[in-house]
Amino acid sequence: MSDEKEISRLARVMNIATLLKSKRIVTAPQIAKKFDVSIRTVYRDIKTLERSGVPVITIEGKGYSIMDGYTLPPLMFTEAEANALVTAGHLISKTKDSSLTKTYQEALIKIKSVTRSGIKEKSDLLSDRILILHKSGQNQTTSSLSAIQLAVTNHTLTKIDYQKPNDPEANTRLIEPHVLCYLNENWILVAWCRLRHGFRSFRIDRMTNIEFQKTTFTSRDAELKKHFATWPEDIF
């Protein structure tokens, strides 16, 4: 094997390790499709990782994972990958939610700490050269998106006070957060409403109070699929 091909193979093997670390379970066909290689090549690459000491876990009939707690060496981002992160940061800053912006900026600091200095300089330059235009008066109006994301992923029952348009008083709802959507410059939470006994869409900027309960709920995937057959007609 030529040196160039060997370097390419090693780079792929390390990228596979990164992929395994980023997800709970990854199948061999998923790996093969992502890196445009055969299933047989995937098996060889997994063996290479195992021989190098990476604790790859094989889950029969499902796929591969990496043992919890195992830390990969610091990643070296390419310039294009770093640029994508910079661009994402600019877009996130315009989503009208201060909590998401703050969380992303904190994550970006950690990412930059493992980025080569030359790429850091170019990323900083690009950051100064990207301009995201938006309508005047569209300032950030929410600060709870990051907390609501946790409610979605942890199935946390949530109580909200919700202010409908042209309604002088907010009404209280007990909801099960399922899906977050970004539509027309607004974050919308699709949740099962226990008052209405069905899925409803709630604009986050219209939630005047949010209380996360200590109780969890069971996902309603079947009902959610039916709901999205007509969504977003019910947004209020």
C-alpha positions in Angstrom: 0.0 0.0 0.0 1.4 3.5 -0.9 2.1 6.0 1.8 -0.7 8.3 0.4 -3.3 5.4 0.6 -2.1 4.5 4.1 -2.5 8.0 5.4 -6.0 8.2 3.8 -6.9 4.9 5.5 -5.7 6.0 8.9 -7.6 9.3 8.6 -10.7 7.3 7.8 -10.2 5.0 10.8 -9.8 8.0 13.1 -12.9 9.6 11.6 -14.8 6.3 12.2 -13.7 6.4 15.9 -15.0 10.0 16.1 -18.3 8.9 14.6 -18.7 6.0 17.0 -17.9 8.3 19.9 -20.5 10.9 18.7 -23.5 8.4 18.6 -24.9 5.7 20.9 -24.9 3.0 18.1 -23.7 3.1 14.5 -24.3 0.3 12.0 -21.8 -1.0 9.5 -24.0 0.1 6.6 -24.2 3.6 8.0 -20.4 3.8 8.3 -19.9 2.4 4.8 -22.3 4.9 3.3 -20.7 7.9 5.1 -17.1 7.0 4.1 -18.0 5.5 0.7 -16.4 2.2 1.4 -17.6 -1.4 1.4 -19.0 -3.2 4.4 -15.9 -5.5 4.3 -13.6 -2.4 4.6 -15.7 -1.2 7.6 -15.0 -4.6 9.3 -11.3 -4.2 8.7 -11.3 -0.7 10.0 -13.1 -1.7 13.2 -10.5 -4.4 13.7 -7.8 -1.8 13.3 -9.4 0.3 16.0 -9.6 -2.6 18.3 -6.0 -3.6 17.8 -4.9 0.0 18.5 -6.6 -0.2 21.9 -9.8 1.7 21.2 -12.6 -0.1 23.3 -15.1 -0.7 20.5 -18.2 -2.5 21.6 -19.9 -4.7 19.1 -23.7 -5.1 19.7 -24.9 -8.1 17.8 -27.6 -7.3 15.3 -27.4 -3.6 15.9 -23.9 -2.1 15.4 -20.9 -0.5 17.1 -20.3 1.8 19.9 -17.3 3.0 22.1 -17.1 2.3 25.8 -18.4 5.1 28.0 -15.6 7.2 29.5 -13.1 6.6 26.7 -11.6 9.8 25.4 -10.3 10.2 21.9 -7.2 12.4 21.3 -7.9 16.1 20.6 -9.5 16.5 17.1 -7.8 18.5 14.4 -10.5 20.3 12.5 -10.0 21.1 8.8 -10.4 24.7 7.7 -13.8 23.9 6.0 -15.1 22.3 9.2 -14.0 25.3 11.3 -15.7 27.6 8.8 -18.9 25.7 9.1 -18.8 26.1 12.9 -18.2 29.8 12.5 -21.1 30.2 10.1 -23.4 28.2 12.4 -22.5 30.5 15.2 -23.6 33.5 13.2 -26.9 31.9 12.3 -27.5 30.8 15.9 -27.0 34.3 17.1 -30.0 35.4 15.1 -32.4 32.8 16.4 -33.8 35.2 19.0 -33.0 33.0 22.0 -30.2 34.2 24.2 -29.7 30.9 26.1 -28.9 29.0 22.8 -26.4 31.7 21.8 -24.7 31.6 25.2 -24.5 27.8 25.2 -23.1 27.7 21.6 -20.5 30.3 22.4 -19.3 28.3 25.4 -19.1 25.2 23.3 -17.2 27.0 20.6 -14.5 28.1 23.1 -13.9 24.4 23.9 -13.8 23.5 20.2 -11.3 26.3 19.5 -9.0 25.0 22.3 -8.3 21.9 20.2 -8.0 23.7 16.8 -4.7 24.4 15.2 -3.5 28.0 15.5 -3.4 28.7 11.7 -7.0 27.6 11.3 -8.0 29.7 14.4 -6.6 32.8 12.7 -8.6 32.1 9.5 -11.7 31.3 11.4 -11.5 34.6 13.3 -11.0 36.4 9.9 -14.1 34.6 8.5 -16.1 35.5 11.6 -15.4 39.2 10.9 -16.4 38.8 7.2 -19.8 37.1 7.6 -22.8 39.3 7.9 -26.3 37.8 8.7 -28.9 40.4 7.8 -32.3 40.4 9.5 -35.2 42.8 9.9 -34.9 45.7 12.3 -36.7 45.2 15.6 -36.2 41.4 15.5 -34.0 41.2 18.7 -33.7 38.1 20.8 -36.9 37.7 22.7 -36.5 34.4 24.5 -34.0 32.9 27.0 -35.3 29.4 27.6 -34.6 27.4 24.5 -31.6 25.5 26.0 -33.7 24.4 29.0 -36.6 23.3 26.8 -34.2 21.3 24.7 -33.3 19.4 27.9 -37.0 18.9 28.6 -37.4 17.3 25.1 -34.5 14.9 25.4 -35.2 14.0 29.0 -39.0 13.7 28.6 -39.7 16.2 31.3 -43.3 17.2 32.0 -43.5 21.0 31.8 -46.0 23.5 33.0 -46.3 26.8 31.1 -48.3 30.0 31.2 -49.1 30.7 27.6 -50.2 34.1 26.2 -52.2 33.8 22.9 -52.4 36.7 20.5 -55.2 39.2 21.5 -55.8 37.3 24.7 -55.5 39.6 27.8 -54.8 36.7 30.1 -52.3 33.8 29.9 -53.6 30.3 30.5 -51.8 27.5 32.2 -51.0 24.3 30.3 -49.3 21.1 31.4 -47.4 19.8 28.4 -45.2 17.0 27.2 -42.4 18.6 25.0 -41.7 16.5 21.9 -40.3 18.5 19.0 -38.7 21.9 18.5 -39.1 23.8 15.2 -37.8 27.0 13.8 -40.3 28.7 11.6 -40.6 32.3 10.4 -37.8 33.5 12.8 -39.6 31.9 15.8 -38.9 28.8 17.9 -42.0 26.6 18.2 -42.5 23.7 20.6 -44.7 20.9 19.5 -46.0 19.3 22.7 -48.8 17.0 23.9 -51.2 19.3 25.8 -52.9 17.5 28.7 -55.6 20.1 28.8 -56.6 19.6 25.1 -55.6 15.9 25.0 -53.7 16.3 21.8 -50.6 17.8 20.2 -50.4 21.6 20.0 -47.8 24.1 18.8 -46.5 26.8 21.2 -44.3 29.7 20.3 -41.6 29.9 23.0 -41.7 33.7 23.0 -45.3 33.6 24.1 -44.6 31.5 27.2 -44.7 33.9 30.1 -43.7 31.3 32.7 -42.1 27.9 32.4 -41.8 25.3 35.2 -40.1 22.0 34.7 -41.6 19.2 36.8 -39.9 16.3 38.4 -42.2 13.9 36.5 -41.3 12.3 33.2 -43.6 11.2 30.4 -43.7 8.5 27.7 -43.2 9.5 24.1 -46.2 9.5 21.9 -44.6 8.6 18.6 -47.7 7.2 16.9 -49.8 10.3 17.7 -46.9 12.6 16.8 -46.6 11.1 13.3 -50.4 11.7 12.7 -50.1 15.2 14.0 -47.3 16.1 11.5 -49.5 15.0 8.7 -51.4 18.3 9.1 -48.8 20.5 10.8 -48.2 23.4 10.9 -51.9 24.4 10.4 -52.6 24.4 14.2 -50.0 27.1 15.1 -51.5 29.8 17.2 
